[in-house]
Amino acid sequence: MASPVLLVAIQMVIMVLVATSVICFVRVLVGPTISDRMVGLNTISTKVTLMLVLLSILYGRALLLDVAIGFAMLNVTGSLVVAKYMEGGFRD
């Protein structure tokens, strides 16, 4: 079990990550270009992955690490697919 100081620190970091994710979500909604929106979504996805890792430490559940790894792989793959689409790919 982690020390109480570490638990409080992890909870504070998670709160900061949630707050900055809300700011990024505003960027996704208001972003002037599709690229800005994609960067905002990618940032939110990265923050969610980090939150999953921190929650895994907080609750002592290794399953959340597996979920975080899978979510990170989907994040990277999705970003590459959207980047290829925006570049004008997928035309046979």
C-alpha positions as CSV (number, residue, x, y, z in Angstrom):
1,M,0.0,0.0,0.0
2,A,1.2,3.5,-0.9
3,S,1.9,6.1,1.7
4,P,-0.8,8.7,2.5
5,V,1.3,11.5,1.1
6,L,1.6,9.7,-2.2
7,L,-2.1,9.0,-2.3
8,V,-3.0,12.7,-1.7
9,A,-0.4,13.7,-4.4
10,I,-1.9,11.3,-6.9
11,Q,-5.4,12.6,-6.2
12,M,-4.2,16.2,-6.7
13,V,-2.5,15.3,-10.0
14,I,-5.7,13.6,-11.2
15,M,-7.7,16.7,-10.4
16,V,-5.3,18.8,-12.3
17,L,-5.4,16.4,-15.3
18,V,-9.2,16.6,-15.3
19,A,-9.1,20.4,-15.2
20,T,-6.7,20.6,-18.1
21,S,-8.7,18.1,-20.0
22,V,-11.7,20.4,-19.7
23,I,-9.6,23.2,-21.2
24,C,-8.6,20.9,-24.0
25,F,-12.2,19.9,-24.6
26,V,-13.0,23.6,-25.1
27,R,-10.3,23.7,-27.7
28,V,-11.8,20.7,-29.4
29,L,-15.2,22.4,-29.5
30,V,-13.9,25.9,-30.6
31,G,-10.8,25.0,-32.5
32,P,-10.7,27.0,-35.8
33,T,-9.2,24.1,-37.8
34,I,-9.5,20.4,-37.8
35,S,-5.9,20.1,-36.9
36,D,-6.4,22.0,-33.7
37,R,-9.3,19.8,-32.8
38,M,-7.2,16.7,-33.4
39,V,-4.4,18.0,-31.2
40,G,-7.0,18.6,-28.5
41,L,-8.4,15.1,-28.7
42,N,-5.0,13.6,-28.8
43,T,-4.0,15.6,-25.7
44,I,-7.2,14.5,-23.9
45,S,-6.6,10.9,-24.8
46,T,-3.0,11.1,-23.4
47,K,-4.3,12.6,-20.2
48,V,-6.9,9.9,-19.8
49,T,-4.1,7.3,-20.3
50,L,-2.1,8.9,-17.6
51,M,-5.1,9.1,-15.3
52,L,-5.7,5.3,-15.8
53,V,-2.1,4.7,-14.8
54,L,-2.4,6.8,-11.7
55,L,-5.7,5.2,-10.7
56,S,-4.0,1.8,-11.1
57,I,-1.4,2.9,-8.5
58,L,-4.1,4.5,-6.3
59,Y,-6.4,1.4,-6.2
60,G,-3.6,-1.2,-6.6
61,R,-5.3,-2.7,-9.7
62,A,-3.0,-4.1,-12.4
63,L,-5.9,-4.4,-14.8
64,L,-6.1,-0.7,-15.2
65,L,-2.5,-0.7,-16.5
66,D,-3.6,-3.1,-19.2
67,V,-6.5,-0.9,-20.1
68,A,-4.2,2.1,-20.2
69,I,-1.8,0.3,-22.6
70,G,-4.7,-0.7,-24.9
71,F,-6.1,2.9,-24.8
72,A,-2.7,4.3,-25.6
73,M,-2.3,2.0,-28.6
74,L,-5.8,3.0,-29.9
75,N,-4.9,6.7,-29.4
76,V,-1.7,6.4,-31.5
77,T,-3.5,4.3,-34.2
78,G,-6.4,6.7,-34.4
79,S,-4.1,9.7,-34.7
80,L,-2.2,8.1,-37.5
81,V,-5.4,7.2,-39.4
82,V,-6.8,10.7,-39.0
83,A,-3.5,12.2,-40.1
84,K,-3.4,10.0,-43.2
85,Y,-7.0,10.9,-44.0
86,M,-6.3,14.7,-43.6
87,E,-3.3,14.3,-45.9
88,G,-5.6,13.1,-48.6
89,G,-4.8,9.4,-48.3
90,F,-7.2,6.4,-48.6
91,R,-7.9,7.1,-52.2
92,D,-7.4,4.1,-54.5
